[in-house]
Amino acid sequence: MPHKKKTVSLVLGSGGARGLAHVGVIRWLEEHNFEIKTISGCSIGAAIGGAYAMGNLEQFVTWLEKYKRSDMYYMVDFMFGKGGFVKGDKVMETIKTQIGTDLIENLPIKFTAVAADISKEEEVWLDKGPLCEAIRASTSLPLFFTPYELNGVKLVDGGILNPTPIEPTLHDGTDLTIVVNLGGIPEVKLPEKIVQKDPWQRKLDVYINKMKKYRNKTSNEWSMMYVADQSFNAMQNAIAQQKMKMYPPDFVINIPRNKCNTMEFEKTTEMIEFGYKIAGDVLGKHDVVNKKALIS
């Protein structure tokens, strides 16, 4: 007899383009006899989770795989003085086209998108109404996108209050709760193998390294977007760790927060492959029915 599929409540965290790893995790689960019964997500986690719940994940991925950095300029409608640089109407049209407009309550998989009410400073769980509106609200990155008004409430990215929204899954009754946290400990790159070089090559390497440090300092380290991105990531990671201690899941799949930058959506294929691999690393070596609270 075939083994009964293990049911999963899947929590998909926020973290921009790192969230493309969610796709790889989902593919691994599907290929290894898991059934995703419920999904809770915020920001990119809401987009990927919503696409999967709708049945349009592969269509969405196909579109993402064609994405180039230059495409962003055609997807944004810049504006100033309204709470963000980007109005978001073009992004909304993309969500409608690539993911869908069905009502959340009619989806075959229980789904919750988490946004934040900036006036009341509290989470808002979006588990009813048009899927596209829930995703647009949950992905409204502060300062970049204008807040999205839904039912008279101005909503922003849920990651500012709960980047790994476990709470909506607490009473789902599934076998396992699995969290994909996009704010994991940064990867440490091992030094390259030392190779003997001639004196001229060593001098050239010194010069190149100095230029790299100067370039990074001027174009990256001190840029407004870099500082904002790193600050937001640090805040989200602190909140995520606190939430996972309050509501321990069965498994946590940590994606290093330096694996790619927030807006590097051109790394779609690379991040999907990484998500698939790390899901196997975390889940493949355990008896996932019996193990509990494996937070790395």
CORNORSUL-V719335 format. One record per pair of residues at least 24 apart in sequence whose ideal C-beta (glycine too) atoms are under 10 Angstrom apart, sorted by the first residue. I is the first residue (numbers start at 1). J is the second residue. If there is no record, write none. Layout:
# CORNORSUL-V719335
i = [I/I]
j = [J/J]
This chain:
# CORNORSUL-V719335
i = [2/3/4/4/4/5/5/5/5/5/5/5/5/5/6/6/6/6/6/6/6/6/6/6/7/7/7/7/7/7/7/7/7/7/8/8/8/8/8/8/8/8/8/8/8/8/8/8/8/8/9/9/9/9/9/9/9/9/9/9/9/9/9/9/9/9/9/9/9/9/9/10/10/10/10/10/10/10/10/10/10/10/10/10/10/10/10/10/10/10/10/10/10/11/11/11/11/11/11/11/11/11/11/11/11/11/11/11/11/11/11/11/11/11/11/11/11/11/11/12/12/12/12/12/12/12/12/12/12/12/12/12/12/12/12/12/12/12/12/12/13/13/13/13/13/13/13/13/13/13/13/13/13/13/13/13/13/13/13/13/13/13/13/13/13/13/13/14/14/14/14/14/14/14/14/14/14/14/14/14/14/14/14/14/14/14/14/14/14/14/14/14/14/14/15/15/15/15/15/15/15/15/15/15/15/15/15/15/15/15/15/15/15/15/15/15/16/16/16/16/16/16/16/16/16/16/16/16/16/16/16/17/17/17/17/17/17/17/17/17/17/17/17/17/17/17/17/18/18/18/18/18/18/18/18/18/18/18/18/18/18/18/18/18/18/18/18/19/19/19/19/19/19/19/19/19/19/19/19/19/19/19/19/20/20/20/20/20/20/20/20/20/20/20/20/20/20/20/20/20/20/20/20/20/21/21/21/21/21/21/21/21/21/21/21/21/21/21/21/21/21/21/21/22/22/22/22/22/22/22/22/22/22/22/22/22/22/23/23/23/23/23/23/23/23/23/23/23/23/23/23/23/24/24/24/24/24/24/24/24/24/24/24/24/24/24/24/25/25/25/25/25/25/25/25/25/25/25/25/25/25/26/26/26/26/26/26/26/26/26/27/27/27/27/27/27/27/27/28/28/28/28/28/28/28/28/28/28/28/29/29/29/29/29/31/31/31/32/32/32/32/32/33/34/34/34/34/34/34/34/35/35/35/36/36/36/36/37/37/37/37/37/37/37/37/37/38/38/38/38/38/38/38/38/38/38/38/39/39/39/39/39/39/39/39/39/40/40/40/40/40/40/40/40/40/40/40/40/40/40/40/40/40/40/40/41/41/41/41/41/41/41/41/41/41/41/41/42/42/42/42/42/42/42/42/42/42/42/42/42/42/42/42/42/42/42/42/42/42/42/43/43/43/43/43/43/43/43/43/43/43/43/43/43/43/43/43/43/44/44/44/44/44/44/44/44/44/45/45/45/45/45/45/45/45/45/45/45/45/45/46/46/46/46/46/46/46/46/46/46/46/46/46/46/46/46/46/47/47/47/47/47/47/47/47/47/48/48/48/48/49/49/49/49/49/49/49/50/50/50/50/50/50/50/50/50/50/50/50/50/50/50/50/50/51/51/51/51/51/51/52/52/52/52/53/53/53/53/53/53/53/53/53/53/53/53/54/54/54/54/54/54/54/54/54/54/54/54/54/54/55/55/55/55/55/55/56/56/56/56/56/56/57/59/59/59/59/60/60/60/60/60/60/61/61/61/61/62/62/63/63/63/63/63/64/64/64/64/64/64/64/65/65/65/65/65/66/66/67/67/67/67/68/68/69/69/69/69/70/71/71/72/72/72/76/76/77/79/81/82/82/83/83/83/83/83/83/83/83/83/84/84/84/84/84/84/84/84/84/84/85/85/85/85/85/86/86/86/86/86/86/87/87/88/88/88/88/88/88/88/88/88/88/89/89/91/91/91/91/91/92/92/92/92/92/92/93/94/94/95/95/95/95/95/95/95/95/96/96/96/96/96/96/97/98/99/99/99/100/100/100/100/101/101/101/101/102/102/102/103/103/103/103/103/104/104/104/104/104/104/104/104/105/105/106/107/110/110/110/110/111/111/112/112/112/112/112/112/113/113/113/113/113/113/113/114/114/114/114/114/114/114/114/114/114/114/114/115/115/115/115/115/115/115/115/115/115/115/115/115/115/115/116/116/116/116/116/116/116/116/116/116/116/116/117/117/117/117/117/117/117/117/118/118/118/118/118/118/118/118/118/119/119/119/119/120/121/121/122/122/123/123/123/123/123/123/123/124/124/124/124/124/124/124/125/125/125/125/125/126/126/126/126/126/127/138/141/141/141/141/141/142/142/143/143/143/143/144/144/144/144/157/157/159/159/159/159/159/159/159/160/160/160/160/161/161/161/162/162/162/162/162/163/163/163/163/163/163/163/163/163/163/164/164/164/164/164/164/164/164/164/164/164/165/165/165/166/166/166/166/166/166/166/167/167/167/169/169/170/174/175/175/175/176/176/176/176/176/176/176/176/177/177/177/177/177/177/177/178/178/178/178/178/178/178/178/178/178/179/179/179/179/179/179/179/179/179/179/179/179/180/180/180/180/180/180/180/180/180/181/181/181/181/181/181/181/181/181/181/181/181/181/181/182/182/182/182/182/182/182/182/182/182/182/182/182/182/183/183/183/183/183/183/183/183/183/183/183/183/183/183/184/184/184/184/184/184/184/184/184/184/184/184/185/185/185/185/185/185/186/186/186/186/186/187/187/187/187/187/188/188/189/220/225/225/225/226/228/229/229/229/229/230/230/230/230/232/233/233/233/233/241/244/244/245/245/248/248/248/248/249/249/249/249/250/250/250/250/250/250/250/250/250/250/251/251/251/251/251/251/251/251/251/251/251/252/252/252/252/252/253/253/253/253/253/253/253/253/254/254/254/254]
j = [33/33/33/35/175/29/30/32/33/34/35/36/37/175/32/33/34/35/37/174/175/176/288/289/34/35/36/37/38/172/173/174/175/176/34/35/36/37/38/39/169/172/174/175/176/177/178/250/251/288/36/37/38/39/40/110/166/168/169/170/171/172/173/174/175/176/177/178/179/249/250/34/36/37/38/39/40/41/45/48/49/52/53/109/169/174/176/177/178/179/180/249/253/38/39/40/41/42/45/49/112/114/164/165/166/167/168/169/177/178/179/180/181/243/244/247/249/252/253/39/40/41/42/43/44/45/46/47/48/49/50/52/113/164/165/178/179/180/181/182/40/41/42/43/44/45/158/159/162/163/164/165/166/179/180/181/182/183/184/236/237/240/243/252/253/254/255/41/42/43/44/45/46/47/114/138/139/141/157/158/159/160/162/163/164/165/181/182/183/232/233/236/240/262/42/43/44/45/159/163/164/180/181/182/183/184/232/233/236/237/240/255/257/259/260/262/43/44/139/141/159/182/229/232/233/260/261/262/263/264/265/44/64/67/182/259/260/261/262/263/264/265/266/267/268/270/271/44/180/181/182/183/184/233/255/256/257/258/259/260/261/262/264/267/271/274/275/43/44/45/46/47/48/49/139/180/182/255/260/262/265/271/275/44/48/61/64/65/67/182/255/259/260/264/265/267/268/269/270/271/272/273/274/275/48/180/182/253/255/256/259/260/267/270/271/272/273/274/275/276/277/278/279/47/48/49/51/52/57/180/182/253/255/271/272/275/279/48/51/52/57/58/60/61/64/268/269/271/272/273/275/276/180/253/255/269/270/271/272/273/274/275/276/277/278/279/280/178/180/253/255/272/274/275/276/277/278/279/280/282/283/51/52/57/61/180/272/275/276/279/57/58/61/272/273/275/276/279/253/275/276/277/278/279/280/281/282/283/284/176/178/276/279/283/276/279/280/279/280/283/284/288/288/174/175/176/178/279/283/288/109/174/175/109/110/174/178/108/109/110/169/172/173/174/175/176/109/110/111/112/168/169/171/172/173/174/177/107/109/110/111/112/113/168/169/172/110/111/112/113/114/125/127/158/162/164/165/166/167/168/169/170/172/177/179/111/112/113/114/134/135/138/158/164/165/168/180/112/113/114/115/116/123/125/126/135/137/138/139/157/158/159/160/161/162/163/164/165/168/236/113/114/115/135/138/139/140/141/156/157/158/159/160/163/165/182/236/262/135/138/139/141/157/159/182/262/265/113/114/138/139/158/159/163/164/165/179/180/181/182/111/112/113/114/115/126/131/134/135/136/137/138/139/157/158/159/165/95/98/99/113/134/135/136/138/139/99/135/180/275/109/111/112/113/135/138/180/95/99/100/102/104/107/109/111/112/113/126/131/132/134/135/138/139/95/98/99/100/131/135/99/107/109/111/99/100/102/104/107/108/109/110/111/112/113/131/98/99/100/101/102/104/106/107/108/109/111/131/132/135/99/100/102/107/108/109/97/98/99/100/102/131/99/97/98/99/100/94/95/97/98/99/100/98/268/269/272/98/268/94/97/98/99/268/98/265/266/268/269/271/272/265/266/268/269/272/266/268/265/266/267/268/265/266/263/264/265/266/266/265/266/263/265/266/144/145/146/146/146/146/147/118/140/142/143/145/146/147/154/156/140/141/142/143/144/145/146/147/148/156/141/143/144/145/146/140/141/143/144/145/146/145/146/136/137/139/140/141/144/145/146/147/148/136/146/135/136/139/140/145/132/133/135/136/139/148/132/132/136/130/131/132/133/134/135/136/139/130/131/132/133/135/136/132/132/131/132/135/130/131/132/135/130/131/132/133/130/131/132/128/129/130/131/134/128/129/130/131/132/133/134/135/129/131/131/131/168/169/172/174/135/168/138/158/165/167/168/169/137/138/139/155/158/165/168/138/155/157/158/159/161/162/163/164/165/167/168/139/140/147/148/150/153/154/155/156/157/158/159/160/161/162/140/142/147/154/155/156/157/158/159/160/161/162/147/150/153/154/155/156/158/161/142/147/153/154/155/156/157/160/161/147/153/154/155/153/160/161/161/162/158/160/161/162/165/167/168/150/151/153/155/156/158/161/158/162/165/167/168/150/151/155/158/168/168/165/228/229/232/262/263/228/232/224/225/228/232/225/228/262/263/232/236/183/232/233/235/236/239/240/232/235/236/239/236/239/243/236/239/240/242/243/232/233/235/236/237/238/239/240/241/243/236/237/239/240/241/242/243/244/247/249/252/240/243/247/240/243/244/246/247/248/249/243/246/247/247/249/247/250/250/288/289/249/250/251/283/288/289/291/292/247/248/249/250/251/252/293/249/250/251/252/253/279/282/283/288/294/240/243/244/247/248/249/250/251/252/253/254/295/251/252/253/254/255/275/278/279/282/236/237/240/241/243/244/249/252/253/254/255/257/295/296/233/236/237/240/253/254/255/256/257/259/260/262/271/275/232/233/234/235/236/237/238/239/240/241/254/255/256/257/237/240/252/253/254/255/256/257/258/259/278/296/237/254/256/257/258/296/233/256/257/258/259/255/256/257/258/259/256/258/258/261/261/262/263/261/262/257/261/262/263/257/258/261/262/262/257/258/261/262/295/293/295/293/295/292/293/294/295/292/293/294/295/283/286/288/289/290/291/292/293/294/295/279/282/283/286/288/291/292/293/294/295/296/282/293/294/295/296/278/279/280/281/282/283/294/296/278/282/295/296]
